[in-house]
Amino acid sequence: MIRNPLFRALVERELGNRFLGGALSPVWWLAQPLLTLGVYALVFGLFMRSPVPARYGDSFVVYLAVGLWPWLAFAESVTRSSTSLIAQSALITRTALPRAWVPLSVVLVTFTLHWLALSVIVLLFKALGYPVHLSGVLFSLPMWAALLAAAIGLGWMAACAQVLVRDLEGMLGPLFMLLSFVCGIQYGLDSVPPAWRDVVLANPFTHVIARLHDTYLAGTGLSWPDLWLLGGGLLLAALGYAFFRRVAPHVDDYL
Amino acid sequence: MSDALLAVRGVGKVFPRIGRRGAGVAALARLLVAKPASEGFVALDGIDFSVQRGESLALVGENGAGKSTLLKIIAGVLQPTSGRADRLGSVGALLELGAGFHPEYTGRENLKLAAALQGLSGHAFAARLDDIIAFADIGAHIDAPIKTYSSGMIVRLGFALVTALKPDLLITDEVLAVGDESFQNKCIAWMERYLADGGTLLLVSHSLYHVKKLTRRAVWLDHGRQRMIGASHDVAVAYQAFHEAKQASAKAAAVASASPALGHYAVTDLHIEHSDEAGLRARGRLHSRDGRRPHVAVGIVRIDGTPVYGTTSEIDGAAVAELGDGAFEFVLAFSDWRLLPGGYRLRAHALDPEGMRVYDTVERDFTVGGDSRELGMVRLPHRWM
């Protein structure tokens, strides 16, 4: 599929759409997460003085960045996917385009841009002497893949559901914000009150973010939990595809 | 399917009724348990026909008859609610104006994705790009965003792409309704060559002239149902007769109710009693609201609108016959008119009693047969010296 000229053309079109229009469009993919990082660093690092777990060094900005970027890739992918079928309705209601490719191209482009952005940031941190491990760029890939697979599955579901239930997109923003606050991106799990620790640990994304911290900041390699988390992501992708196959052939009726 | 390139078997399509806020969770749940909408607007019901390789078939019908919906199902864009459409071979579809084109991208950029959608990419696309651009003939606009294009330029680009594909089955929806006369002629010439080379055509057109010229068989859709299938000429004649009867009925109702929409003077009926290579005889009726005797203008144009000849009862010093109750009748015969073979249109206009102002127009299409290879519209008397 990746080699399919139509899919490549669709990915190129999605990439082009990101850089179309505004003067700042070409740098927005990097600037937007940087701004978010700045705001979070200000609120959680400076004002609230969130502690960084000792094994991850002492830089809150670095701790925040390696968890935030993959999360933004995931949340942004699903949110953008949710409106992708509606946005491309002129294309999918008039041409025999494989519909699953529309949200898929959105997710792939979003993840690629965010992965590239974090890789550049990590190199920058290293050059500036911050405590990051370049091996993390490689060993974090299973967690990126888990998030990618989950985003593809949820993206397929959200894209179809949004056509029929137009309120969905509005609900995704608060939902992802809530999820981001209970998976240890802006604070270490050590600082979660014991009464709430089980709740936070019940969130599978908490473990994905923790493994990202491990690989980028503690320099750990691959581990067995990575397989479980990757399997979970793939399961979500499979469920999303089954959902999409049921609903997508009929979305024209509601577009 | 033997050599059938397309087999449409009992195809039905129901569009669910939805509000502005979407269909809701219940509709989503219904789809998840594999129950498509069964209640709503029935766009198609029990459509059944096949198209053999090398055949040309037209879909005719009024707006809302289900032609475009059926084409979308055949092209694989839309899922039927019941039945199935089986296709063999490659399909090139021109379904709607600018389908697959993004307004922000240039014509050249749009061609890449549109070509990939039709299965043309890589070196094959690069090799044919110059031919596509040459056929579209839109000059420097090819590198301007599509949003700056006229509708004619968009259809030029879409059709030019299809010419590069030469698909097994070509599906076109009202392509010939857009674009200037020279481009229409270029498209028709290309389609005739495509058919002569063994191509298969599925055409939707409101122009019965194009239907008769380009296709051998036709299906008449009426409110989503298959009303008639047969030779293009027979279907076109029946469809035209249906339209004439419908228009006459509407006019008669308007006359009976003295509808203001009818105007002071109206053509309430126009009937071609006879037409062939030698001439034509037409009979028509006029209605005058104030009872004064109107004049009538009668003209003949080529099917593309090029005027051939026109006259009025006022110019000729003739008078329409009074039938009473504001009704008038005229009969006009053309003889030895030397028209060359092709599609033509007879137009009758109701004029005021002074012969100055046009109030109403009614048209009827007709074909002049023959196998003359002469050029133009009329045979001018001539001799070689």
HADDOCK unambig.tbl for C-alpha pairs under 7 A between the chains (distance, minus, plus):
assign (segid A and resid 5 and name CA) (segid B and resid 116 and name CA) 6.24 0.50 0.50
assign (segid A and resid 5 and name CA) (segid B and resid 121 and name CA) 6.19 0.50 0.50
assign (segid A and resid 6 and name CA) (segid B and resid 113 and name CA) 6.73 0.50 0.50
assign (segid A and resid 6 and name CA) (segid B and resid 116 and name CA) 4.82 0.50 0.50
assign (segid A and resid 6 and name CA) (segid B and resid 117 and name CA) 6.04 0.50 0.50
assign (segid A and resid 9 and name CA) (segid B and resid 113 and name CA) 5.60 0.50 0.50
assign (segid A and resid 90 and name CA) (segid B and resid 99 and name CA) 6.96 0.50 0.50
assign (segid A and resid 90 and name CA) (segid B and resid 100 and name CA) 6.86 0.50 0.50
assign (segid A and resid 91 and name CA) (segid B and resid 99 and name CA) 6.51 0.50 0.50
assign (segid A and resid 91 and name CA) (segid B and resid 100 and name CA) 4.84 0.50 0.50
assign (segid A and resid 93 and name CA) (segid B and resid 77 and name CA) 6.25 0.50 0.50
assign (segid A and resid 94 and name CA) (segid B and resid 77 and name CA) 6.28 0.50 0.50
assign (segid A and resid 94 and name CA) (segid B and resid 95 and name CA) 6.47 0.50 0.50
assign (segid A and resid 94 and name CA) (segid B and resid 96 and name CA) 6.92 0.50 0.50
assign (segid A and resid 94 and name CA) (segid B and resid 99 and name CA) 5.63 0.50 0.50
assign (segid A and resid 94 and name CA) (segid B and resid 100 and name CA) 6.90 0.50 0.50
assign (segid A and resid 95 and name CA) (segid B and resid 77 and name CA) 5.62 0.50 0.50
assign (segid A and resid 95 and name CA) (segid B and resid 99 and name CA) 6.84 0.50 0.50
assign (segid A and resid 95 and name CA) (segid B and resid 100 and name CA) 6.50 0.50 0.50
assign (segid A and resid 96 and name CA) (segid B and resid 75 and name CA) 6.86 0.50 0.50
assign (segid A and resid 96 and name CA) (segid B and resid 76 and name CA) 5.61 0.50 0.50
assign (segid A and resid 96 and name CA) (segid B and resid 77 and name CA) 4.60 0.50 0.50
assign (segid A and resid 97 and name CA) (segid B and resid 117 and name CA) 6.52 0.50 0.50
assign (segid A and resid 161 and name CA) (segid B and resid 28 and name CA) 6.85 0.50 0.50
assign (segid A and resid 163 and name CA) (segid B and resid 22 and name CA) 6.77 0.50 0.50
assign (segid A and resid 164 and name CA) (segid B and resid 22 and name CA) 4.95 0.50 0.50
assign (segid A and resid 164 and name CA) (segid B and resid 23 and name CA) 4.82 0.50 0.50
assign (segid A and resid 164 and name CA) (segid B and resid 24 and name CA) 5.49 0.50 0.50
assign (segid A and resid 164 and name CA) (segid B and resid 28 and name CA) 6.32 0.50 0.50
assign (segid A and resid 165 and name CA) (segid B and resid 22 and name CA) 5.53 0.50 0.50
assign (segid A and resid 165 and name CA) (segid B and resid 23 and name CA) 6.37 0.50 0.50
assign (segid A and resid 165 and name CA) (segid B and resid 24 and name CA) 4.96 0.50 0.50
assign (segid A and resid 165 and name CA) (segid B and resid 25 and name CA) 6.20 0.50 0.50
assign (segid A and resid 166 and name CA) (segid B and resid 21 and name CA) 6.09 0.50 0.50
assign (segid A and resid 166 and name CA) (segid B and resid 22 and name CA) 5.71 0.50 0.50
assign (segid A and resid 243 and name CA) (segid B and resid 32 and name CA) 6.97 0.50 0.50
assign (segid A and resid 246 and name CA) (segid B and resid 31 and name CA) 6.53 0.50 0.50
assign (segid A and resid 246 and name CA) (segid B and resid 32 and name CA) 5.74 0.50 0.50
assign (segid A and resid 246 and name CA) (segid B and resid 34 and name CA) 6.54 0.50 0.50
assign (segid A and resid 247 and name CA) (segid B and resid 31 and name CA) 5.67 0.50 0.50
assign (segid A and resid 247 and name CA) (segid B and resid 32 and name CA) 6.28 0.50 0.50
assign (segid A and resid 249 and name CA) (segid B and resid 79 and name CA) 6.22 0.50 0.50
assign (segid A and resid 250 and name CA) (segid B and resid 79 and name CA) 6.74 0.50 0.50
assign (segid A and resid 253 and name CA) (segid B and resid 15 and name CA) 5.67 0.50 0.50
assign (segid A and resid 253 and name CA) (segid B and resid 16 and name CA) 6.57 0.50 0.50
assign (segid A and resid 254 and name CA) (segid B and resid 18 and name CA) 6.91 0.50 0.50
assign (segid A and resid 254 and name CA) (segid B and resid 22 and name CA) 6.96 0.50 0.50
assign (segid A and resid 254 and name CA) (segid B and resid 23 and name CA) 6.88 0.50 0.50
